[in-house]
C-alpha cells in the first residue's frame, strides 16, 4: 500500500486507545463526559465539563512521547517527520497552557500507558477525584 493511502487511513477521533480509555472510565463509574469539544483549545478527546477536567489521549509516535515507540523516527523523509512531531509537541503544550489559563485541569494519557490497565485506572481515578481548580476569567 502506498504511504499516502496509509496516512489517509489514520483516524483523529474515536481511535483504539481513545475507546480503551473511555471503556475504562465507564468501568470506574465516571460517565457524563463529552467528546471532542470544539469550543475548548485542542478539542480534548474526553471532557468532564462540570469538573473542568480534560483528557487528551495521545499516540506516542504522533505526539513525540519519550517512550520506545515515540522515539522511533521513520528513516525516509526524516527531516519532515522531525519537524512535524516537533510542531505537534509545541501545539499540544500551547493547548494545555490555554486550558490551564481557562481554569481547566488537563491529563494526557499516552498510548503506551494502556498496557498497564491498573496503573492507568489509578491515574484516572486520582485525576477525576481531585477537586477542580478555581474558574478562570471566562468561567
N, C-alpha and C positions, 0 to 999 in steps of 0.2 A: 504494500500500500504506500502511496506517495506521502511524503511528510505533510504536505498541506492538507491532505484528506484526514490524516491522523489528527492534526491540530484542530481541524474543524469539529471533530467529534468530542473534544474536551468540553465538559459542561462547566458552567459557572455557578449554577444553583442546583440544589437537590442532589448533590454528589453522594457517593457512597459514604465517605467519612461524615458528612453532614447528617445523613439519615441515621447513621450509627449513634451520633451524639443525641439526636432528637429521641431516638428509641430509649437511650439510657436516661434521659431527662424524664420521660414518661414513667419509666420503671422506678425512678426515685420519687415520683409523686409530684413533679414540677410540670404542670400543664399551664395553659393560658398564655403561652408565648406567641409571638408573632414572627413572621419570616420576612427577611429582606426589606426592611422599612426604608423606602426611598427618601424619606424626609430626614433621615439621620446620615451623618457623614460615613461614607464607606458602605452603606447599605448592609449593616451587620446581618449575619446569617440567622441568628436567633436573638430575639429581643423580648425582654420582660419589661414592659412599659411601666407598670406600677412600681416595680423595684428599681427602675432606672439602671438596668443591667443589660449589657450587650455582649454577645458571644460571637466571635469570628472562628470559623473552622477553616484552617489553612492547610493546603497541601505543602509538604516540606520542600519539594522542588520549586514550585511556582513562587513561593514566598521567601525562599532563601533561608530555611532553617539550618541550624548548625549541626544537624544530625548527619548520619552517613548518607542518606538519600538526598537530603537537601544540599550537601556539599558536592555532590556529583554533578559535574558540568558536561554538557554534550561537547564532543570534540569537533564536530562540524559547526562552523559559524560561531565559534566560542565567544568572540567579542560581542556579538549581538546578544547572546544569552546572558552574559555577564552584565551588560548594560540593562537589559530588560529586568532581570531579577533585582538589580540594584535599585532601579526605579520603583519596582513593586514594593521593596522594603521601605523606601522613603515615603511612598504613598500610604502604606499601612501605618507607619509611625505618625504621619500627619493626621490620619483619620482617628487614631487613638487619642492624640492630643486634642483634637477638635471635640471629640465626645467627652473627654475629661473636663474641658472648659465649659461644656454644657451641663456638667453635673452627673455624667454617666460613668459607671464603672465598667471596665472592659476586661474580658478574658479571651485570650487566644488559645484555642485548642489546636495543637499540631497533629497532623495525620499520624505521625509515629507514636503518639501517646495513646492511640486507640488500642494498641497491643495489650496494655495493662488496664483492663476494664475497672478493676477495683480501685486503682490509684486515680483513674480519671473520675470515677464516681465520687470519690472522696473530695477531689478538687472542685467538682461541680457543686457538690453539697455545701462546702465551705463558702464558695463564691456566692451562691444564691442565698445563703442564710445570713451572711454578713449584712448589717444594716446599710441602707443606701446612704450615699453622701448627700450633703445639702444641695438643693437645686441650684443650678447656675443662673445667669442673668435672664435666660429665656424660659426658665422653668419655674 
